[in-house]
Amino acid sequence: MPHMIRKQIYLTRELDQHIHVLSRKHNKPEAEVIRDLLETGIKKQHPMSTGEALLGLAALGETLGMSGPTDLSERHDDYLYGDNQ
């Protein structure tokens, strides 16, 4: 588990009830439900950048043992549009 930092927040009674219900429904501690909800909300507000997406895709390819052509930087037009330009 990553290092946790303690925060104190104030919730409306309605939010507290929603968190309690989700906690019981998913059999998770309320703190975990709150973290999950915060993470989901932050991801919606700050979607992954194009660069982050490309780095993630490259990491996935590396994990799966995939590789591309070794001359891609020299022949990218050929790969994009075909040999007959």
C-alpha positions, 0 to 999 in steps of 0.5 A: 500500500502506498504511503498515506497522508491523513486529511480531515474533511467535512462532509454533508450528511447526504455525502456521508450516507452515500459513502456509507452505502457504497462501503457496505455495498462493496464491502470496503472501508469508507476511507477506501471508498472515498479514495476511489471516488476522489481518484475517479473524479480527479481523472475526469477533471485531468484526463491523460495527456497525449504524451502520457498515453503514448508513453503508456502505450510504449510501456505496454508494448515493452511489457508484451515484448512487442517492437516496431521496425528499426528504421521507423524514423527514416522510413515513417512516410513509407510505413504511413502511406505505403512504398508508392508515394 
